[in-house]
Amino acid sequence: MKSHKTLFLLLCLLAQLRLYAQPAAVPNRQEGEGPWPQLIIRGVILINSTGSPPLGPVDIVVENNRITDVRVVGTTALPIDATKRPPLKPGGKELDASGMYLLPGFVDTHAHIGNNNGSDASYVYKLWMAHGVTTIREPSAGNGLAWTLEQKKKSAQNTITAPRIRAYTRFGMGSKQPIATPQQAREWVRQNAKAGADGIKFFGAAPEIMQAAAEENKKLGLKSAIHHSQTDVGRWNAMHSAKAGISSLEHWYGLPEAMFTDRTVQHYSLDYNYTNEQDRFEDAGTLWNQTAAPFSAKWNKVMNELIALNFTLCPTFNIYEANRDLMRARTAEWHMDYTMPELWKFYTPSWNAHGSYWHSWGTEQEVQWRENFRLWMAFINEYKNRGGRVTVGTDSGFIYELFGFAYPREMELLREAGFHPLEVIKAATLNGAELLGMEKEIGSVEIGKLADFVIVEENPLKDFKVLYGTGAIRLAENNQVSRVGGVKYTIKDGIIYDAKDLLAQVKKMVEAEKAKTGFQITQPGVAPHKH
């Protein structure tokens, strides 16, 4: 009996080691220029997150990584008045961004660093930074909390090329035994705070355990997020989470359930099995049709209560987009050059890889999901209209959504939901900073804040596609096709990164891995081409 117990414990340990297998080491930073005692960005058009329309040309002054001046130096019709320009101090750096557009650094509030899907951290970081993402919230600390905190420290010191990181642990992670009582929940939360986590990501548990954990976490001043798992959402939905003080709702699970009027659980198919992910995602596509109608009494009541409780919504529309158009997601043009072989294998249909549930996905499922999106987007847009906080999160690395590229796609989907482009920018920057409790440091271009910026040569308000690393298509009068856009500079902590060079590095990483393994990207069920 003792030997069986020892074997069981050994197997558990091996499983845990596989779960938190350390990713490849992230090399020391070789990219980026700076920081300097003073940085002046000259002649840029400012697209801020404060509700202001674009403004420029302006000169933006940074000293010791803090914005010290934002000065209008001309008008659109006249040459810049040199007498209005702030002077450059000895040892300072000027960046000529004349005619370009500058935005606050982007915040991805749902950003997994990878490793579970064959994506090493350096690859992921460079894809994010190449798309202007300067801050992420890492939900679940999938590579282990100690590793994530070490990455957070290195990013803060700028010894690696990476966004700044906020590390959340999955509730119960690392506990020596299952958490089965409120007392155990509170103790785990205290230990999690002591270990240095910035917050917790919940999936659900017995209500008394959820209540105890959420209360203790809030008392300690930590943030939290919840993805309501179907295994627990029948007894704890979005309204329970908001009332318990949880900071944000990830995706949308738990929100329709809070607005049911004629049922208590979703209408599951009678042969549904939660471990079959096609069942999970197919039935989820019918859920918004089962809840209160838009602008009905129950719909309004839930929305207004959530807003009053300062509950944030992080919809991650993009991660579900393949459900409404699988072919589009599979054939996105960036996969060929920027998706790693192991990541592509992870995406393809599988019984045991999370988010690879394309066992038999067809017209009926896509039509259901398009309606799901319509109703879901209506709620998110009105939530924003009434003063509720909505952020940009991507959850990329799953379901054919690639790190970095998923970010402008999420912005496009918020635009589709009804957000004005300036409202999208606010969601991507200041709203994310507020959710993380960092609004005094980042999220807008204002005096006193850190020097996190995104600079692009095209106006993203007119076309968010110019934020994709692959750019946007333009046809000239001579009938020649070209690409415009792609982030030109990502500035984090006053360090200027050439975003296009970061993307070129990723492309080389992918090329090298393909050459080493002989891998070809093919569509599911299609044999590789023979040379």
Summary of the structure (lengths in Angstrom):
residues: 531
radius of gyration: 23.5
end to end distance: 56.9
largest distance: 86.7
contacts: 1830
relative contact order: 0.14
helix: 37%
strand: 16%
